[in-house]
Amino acid sequence: MGFDFFHKTYIKETAVADTDYVSGVHETTVMKELEYSTTLMPISAEVVIRQAFNPPLHWYAGASLTYQLLFNTENNFDAGIKEKRNYSGFGWVARAGIEYTVGSRSALILEAFYNNCKVKGDKDKVQGLPVWSQVNVSGLGIRGGLRLEFF
């Protein structure tokens, strides 16, 4: 089993005024126009093959079946619009990388992966036909980190 977390925020701010004080302090007045937040959480069941390369260095390859959750929040202060959208769906991930063992149940990893998934939301019927919104979250990625085994 595995769990990943990806979060991205975009904020659009504009400087609307500058003031220089006699004391030498420079002050800028800033206006926030937009704020977007996206969180993707894939939950996975995975199969991994590890092979010793030069212990404690190993290479590995793996694949996962995933259920992915996507949460979007959009706040357009300029237009007065605040929206939240949630999506979910099944997908798969293929990965390959190297790991450096640092303990009996932990390792430092560096891997490349491909995520394939289209998450769906707002499911409804229009004139008896199924209709939904979807977001394609497929793509290539590179990540590094600490792998911990609990079981």
Buried (B, 14 or more C-beta within 10 A) or exposed (E): EBEBEBEEEEEEEEEEEEEEEEEEEEEEEEEEEBBBBBBBBBBBEEEBEEEEEEEEEBBBBBBBEBBBBBBBBBBBEEEEEEEEBEBBBEBBBEBEBBBEBEEEEEBBBEBEBBBEBBBBBEEEEEEEEEEEEBBEBEEEEEEEEEBEEEE
